[in-house]
Amino acid sequence: MVVKFSHTFIYSTITAVVAGAVFYVLSSGRMAVSEAYTVNDTYLGSVFVLLLTLIIGLAVWPGVLGKKG
């Protein structure tokens, strides 16, 4: 079965946004405890996690969706 790119992209984007939000929340708590992390570290780390998760999701979701349907 061929998986449509739009479905793969939507699932990957949702996964990336959730992972980025979780990273942001966890790193914000860490930033409040330690002065070693700055606001820029939190923002750039969240963007990095978002992009990395999006790329990995685009590779993984087609296989998952192909088995589902």
SVG drawing of the C-alpha trace seen along z (x, -y; Angstrom):
<svg xmlns="http://www.w3.org/2000/svg" viewBox="-6 -34 33 38">
<polyline fill="none" stroke="black" stroke-width="0.4" points="0.0,0.0 1.3,-3.4 1.1,-5.9 0.3,-9.5 3.0,-12.1 0.4,-14.4 -0.6,-11.8 3.1,-11.1 3.8,-14.8 0.9,-15.5 1.7,-12.7 5.4,-13.6 4.6,-17.3 2.3,-16.4 4.9,-14.1 7.6,-16.8 5.5,-19.5 4.7,-17.3 8.4,-16.3 9.5,-19.9 6.9,-21.0 8.0,-18.3 11.6,-19.3 10.8,-23.0 8.9,-22.3 11.6,-20.0 14.4,-22.4 12.6,-25.4 12.4,-23.6 16.1,-22.9 16.9,-26.5 15.1,-27.7 17.3,-25.4 20.7,-26.0 22.3,-29.1 24.3,-27.0 21.3,-27.1 20.1,-30.3 16.9,-31.2 18.6,-30.9 19.7,-27.3 16.1,-26.4 14.8,-28.0 17.5,-26.6 17.3,-23.2 13.6,-23.1 14.0,-24.0 16.7,-21.4 14.5,-18.7 11.6,-19.8 13.6,-19.5 15.3,-16.3 12.0,-14.7 10.4,-15.9 13.2,-14.3 13.0,-11.0 9.2,-11.0 9.3,-11.4 11.4,-8.2 9.5,-6.2 5.8,-7.1 5.4,-5.6 6.3,-2.2 3.9,-2.5 1.1,-3.8 1.7,-1.2 1.2,1.6 -1.9,-0.1 -3.8,-0.3"/>
</svg>
